Amino acid sequence: MRLLLAQGRVEIDGERASDVGHIISAFSHVSVDGKISQNRVRRYLMLNKPAGVVSATVDTQHTTVIDLLTEDYRAELHIVGRLDFNSTGLVLLTNDGRWSQSISQPAKKLLKRYRVTVENPLTPEHVSEFQRGMYFAYEGITTLPAQLTILSDYSAEVGLVEGRYHQLKRMFGRFNNKVLSIHRIAVGPLHLDERLLAGQSRELTAAELAVIAS
């Protein structure tokens, strides 16, 4: 490789490279003698997850979100923030590990919003208890304040900045109020494209990437 660099036969991201210490990322465009040796493209997708689909890349028993994709690069992708088996709505996928880490890191406290339907009528007590936070004895933690807006007697919009195990079901469970459905509508400022039918996906636009990265 040193000889190739010295002879000026290597180009990285369109520029001739000569420094052996030049940093090459997973997405650098690299060519030798004009022949491409690496040209991996960053991919960012949103998917409208249906119920009964696993938020995993591989599963021997159930359909996964990756199975729903038709793109030839789908094997490269991983999931950014999971949804339970029967939950629906916005799932993000990418092959960019740095991006997914920046979205998922707890310190960022990115608000995720859900539409939830429940079995029994909602009350102002639900709102105040969600805002106060709830103690989960199993983990020995108290949930961070959550936003609950009552939409009707049996439906609400909930905003969470964390993702504890079955958190929504467990929080409503404090009121013996069974959760019937959970639909994620937004991750931070990025909203699910409601034109996507259940199981459909599309790549994020440049504007959407800029919004969620800000």
N, C-alpha and C positions, 0 to 999 in steps of 0.2 A: 504493500500500500504506500509505503514511503516513496518508493521509486515512481509509482503512478502519480503521486502528488508532485514530486519534483519535476516530472515531465509535463505537468500541466494537463493531465488527461482526465482529471476528476472535476466535476462541477457539482456544487451543493446549492440548492435553491437558486439555480440560474447563474451562479457566480463561480469562476474558476477557483479551486481551493488548492492551497499549497502548505497550509499549516497542519501538521499531524495532530495537533491539539484541538483542531476545530470540532466543536460539539455538534453531533448529529442527533436530532431527536427522532422519535418514532414516526414523525410526519415530515421529516426533511425529504426533499426531492433530490435524489442522488443519481448521477449518471457517470459512466466511465466510457470514454471514447464515443460519447454520444448515445450509448445504450443505457437505458434506464435500469438501475439495479434496486432502487427503492422509490416508490411513489405512492405511499399510503395516504389516503384522504381522510380528513376528520369527518365524522358522521354524527349528526344529532337528530333524533327523531322524537315525535310525540305519538302515542298510541292511545286509543280509546279502548281500555281493557274491558272485555265482557266478564260476566260472572262465570265461575267454573273454570277459570284459567289460572295457572300457577305463575306467580312472579318469579320465574327461574329461567335459566338458560337451557337446562336439561332436566327432564323428569320422565321416568319410565312408565308412569301410570296415567299422567294427565297431560293435556295440552298446555304448552308454555307460551308466554308472550312472544318468544322467538319463533315458535312454530307458526304464529299468525302472520309473520312477515314474509314477503315475497322477494325482497331485495337479495341480490346475489352475495352481498357482503354481510348478511345477517349473522353469520357465525362469528364475526369480529365483535359483535355488540355485547354490552352488559347493561344491567338495569340500574337506574338511578332512583332509589326509593321504591320500595315494594308496596304492593297492595295485597290484602288477604285474598284467599281463594274466591270468596263470593263477593268481594268488593269490586266496584267498577270505576271507570274513569281514567283520568290522566296518569299515564306512565311515561317516563322519559328513558330513552336508550341512547347509548353512545359507544364509541370505541376510544374515546379520549378520557383516560383515567384521571388526569389532572382536573379536567372540567367536572367530572362526576364527584370527585373529592371536594371541590370547592362548593358544589351545590349541597352536598350531604353533611358537611362538617357541622357539628352541633353549635359551635361558636357563632356561626352565621345566623342562627335562629330564623331560618327562612320559613315564613308562614305558609302552611298548606291548608287549603280550604275544602270542606266536604259538605255535601248535601246528605242529610241523614233522615231516615224515616223510622219511627218507633211505634211500639204497640199501644202505649197508653198516652193520654194527653200530657203535653209539656206544660210546665208551670214556671213562674218567676224564680222559684227555688233552684231549678235546673241552671238558670242563667248565673245566679250568684255563686253556686257551688262550683261550677266550671271555672268562673273567674277567680275564685279563691284558691283552687287547686285541691287535689285529693291525695290522701296518703295511701300508697300501695304497700301493704305490709310485706308481701312476698319479696319485693326488691328493696324495701326499706327506704323508699323515696316518696317525695310529694311532687305531683305533677306541676308543671309550670302553668300560670294562668292561661286559660283557654277562652276564646270568644265564642259565645253561643247566641245566635239570633233566631228567635222563634219565627218561622214562616207561616205555620198553621198549627192547629192542635197537635198534629202528629208529625210535623216535619220541621227541621231546623238546619241552619247553616252553621258549621263549627269551624273555627280556625285554630290550628295547633302549630306550635313551633318545635315539637318533639314527636317522636314516633315510638312510644312504648308498645310492648306486646299487647295486641288487641285493645289498645287504649280506649278507643271510643266505646266499644262494647262494655268494657269494665267501668267506665265512668257513668254511662247510662244505667249500668247494672246496680249502681249504688241506690238508684230509685226504683229498683225492680222493674225497670222499663226495658223490655227487650228491643234490641236494634233489628229492624227488618231489612234495611238496605243502607249501604254506604257508597257514595259516588264522589270521587275526588274531582273537583272542578278547577283547581288552580294550585300551582307550586310557585310561591312568591308572586311576582307580577305576571307570570306566564299562565294563561288560561287555556283550558282545553278547547280546541276548535270543535264546536258543536256540530259542524258539518260532517265530521267524521262519524260514521256509523260504528256500532260496537264491533271491535276487531280490526278496524281500519287504522292506518297510520300515515304519517307524512313527515318529511324533513322539516326542521325548524327553519324559519326565515332568518335572514341576517338581522332584521329588526328585533325578532324574538330573542335571538342570542344576545344581542346588545342589552336588551331590557333585563334579562335574568342575570347577566354578568355584572350589572351595575350595582 
